[in-house]
Amino acid sequence: MAKVKNWQINREMNYPYDEKRPKRQWAIVFDLNKCIACQTCTLACKTTWTSGKGQEYMFWNNVETKPYGAYPLAWDVRVLEKLGRQEWKSKEPYYGKTIFEGADPNERAVGFKPEDEDWMYPNNGEDDCAGTVTKGDHITLPHDKWFFYLPRTCAHCTYPACLAACPRKAIYKREEDGIVLIDQSRCKGYGECVKACPYKKSMYNPYTRISEKCVGCYPAVEQGYQPMCVQNCIGKIRIMGFINPPWKAREDNPLDYLVHKKGLALPYYPQLGLEPNIYYIPPIHADKSYLSQMFGPNVLGAIGQYQALQDDPVAQGLLLLMGSTDRIIHRFEVKNGMATGFDEADDEIVSVPVTEPLMERKPFDEKLGAVRQNTP
Amino acid sequence: MTRFGISATWIIAGALWAAPAWGVTASKVNDKVIDVDSGAALWAKAQEEVVTLMAQPIALPRPAKTETAQIRVKAVHDGSWIAFLLRWKDSEKSEAGILGKFSDGAALQFPVGDGDPPPIFMGARGQPVHIFHWRAQYQRDAEKGKPEMTDLYPNMNPDMYPMEFKDPGSLKGKIGKAQQEVYSHGKAAGNPQSYLKSGVDEIFAEGFGSSSVIENADSKARGKWSKGEWSLVITRPLERSNGSVLKAGSPAWMAFAVWQGDRDEVGSRKSVTMSWLPLEVK
């Protein structure tokens, strides 16, 4: 076991391989306050990558309802239960065990093997709310009856458990963008990655008899485009880009700004120790203890930041750039009421107003001699 | 397994190594052995060796306990081919197929090249080993063809797959297997695991995790499961160019591994011989 630095839990931890960070790291930020579980991302991914034989129930991108939804069944609570109760005090590093540190001596990571049936109900728990709605109930803040949607892709972790567990070393992390891939020519379908990945984003294909996973849409990323799930998000809740570790963070990088500068977006289940690279702006009205378990003790700070957005034109501008371009934004700036995104060559690719100009139209169109209807 | 357990195992293996009568003996027979099966009369006279296996102790992930403690081995040859009969207890026949279900399997391992044999655990860089890996799953392929999704899930009702149309219309005759298989990533990448198997894979390896399947190998295997026991015959040419070479009268080495699918054994989760066994080809 090597000692590696995991900034998400703010300490060194044990991992089977040495720390070797890629030149840049693929990452997505999701604003959970805006996700409506329309599953457009899921279908964009499915039609692109998993329409073949043996992929019938395979969703590299899925959206599940929390707390009761899970694909595969109960992946989150089963991993947490296996790891056992751990403590993480606010403002301190996480001193509990990661899945690598808590592993049985015969295993690489704490994990469980989902059964075939566990993958067959991707909509399980959809729209189920925590708490019972009774007659006369009304909405309170924060909501005492709550649920939220959690869209998930592979997190292309800095310390992937799938990669750690593969005895054939058929899984690798690309140096150029940090995308984690299963070598489709070398995998033999042992399912060790399926068992070890706590997020259950490695999946077994019984037709090809090997395992597969989200490829981060690397062919698009190589061309400077965001993945299909991001491009097709109609709620504009996602942005894909490249994140730096905090000691190299750049304030004008959209991902660094949201995660490191503002602390608005947080990794999910960072205590598992994988340094996952999908980040969530937490839903501000959901149960705080549940959110703390999922996003760590910094979640209250993130919610505070979100609630203060009205006084922060820069963050507002950046959130408006989400979903406004198919291209990868490497740098952004907000000035004179405009938010602008730039590509790798620092050429402008998109510019949006922070506040949409108010247009007032007279009820009668003189030129056409017609009454204007307000129908969309 | 504890560290103490590993060192204790080495001591036991070392002690057995010194025993003079230890090893597999292959006598020459007059019949051709290439297609021999486990019920053939020629096995009656062959000498049986009881081989002790232990849970693979080195590479992670590894089994928590030994699932196959011993196998009984016989061998015969006809001057050009050699046949090995392996028998071991396995309470459940497993052919794998769907997620989380693994196949029963067994493997023979031979050194490549002369001199001292390579490290027992699948060789090392520059010291390759030659492996014959049989799986019940591969044998099923050989007997019934590679399973389609509807074989694995008889009640499923797929609408359609890309480039596979019930009524291809104007595309009739224009879509070939190659276009369809682009959608099966393993096949498109040419992974042998995704294609029809002959029953046994021939593999070269230079250490754990380095194995690669040899194309167009001609070894054969046929397993039969009955009353809680597998009887498996693997036949191979005595000499394999670039691979392991067995010659009558020349000392040789071999090793074994067994997987029990219903006990979740796959890949590095297996029972293995802890040292090379002498193989005498008479």
Interface residues (C-beta under 8 A of the other chain):
Chain A: P16 S51 G52 K53 G54 E56 D104 P105 N106 E107 R108 K113 P114 E115 D116 W119 A165 C166 P167 R168 K169 D183 Q184 S185 R186 C187 K188 G189 Y190 G191 E192 V194 Y204 N205 P206 Y207 T208 R209 I210 E212
Chain B: M1 A59 L60 P61 R62 P63 A64 G97 I98 L99 G100 K101 F102 Q137 E148 M149 L152 M156 P158 Y161 P162 Y183 S184 H185 G186 K187 A188 A189 G190 N191 Q193 S194 F208 G209 S211 S212 D264 V266 G267 S268
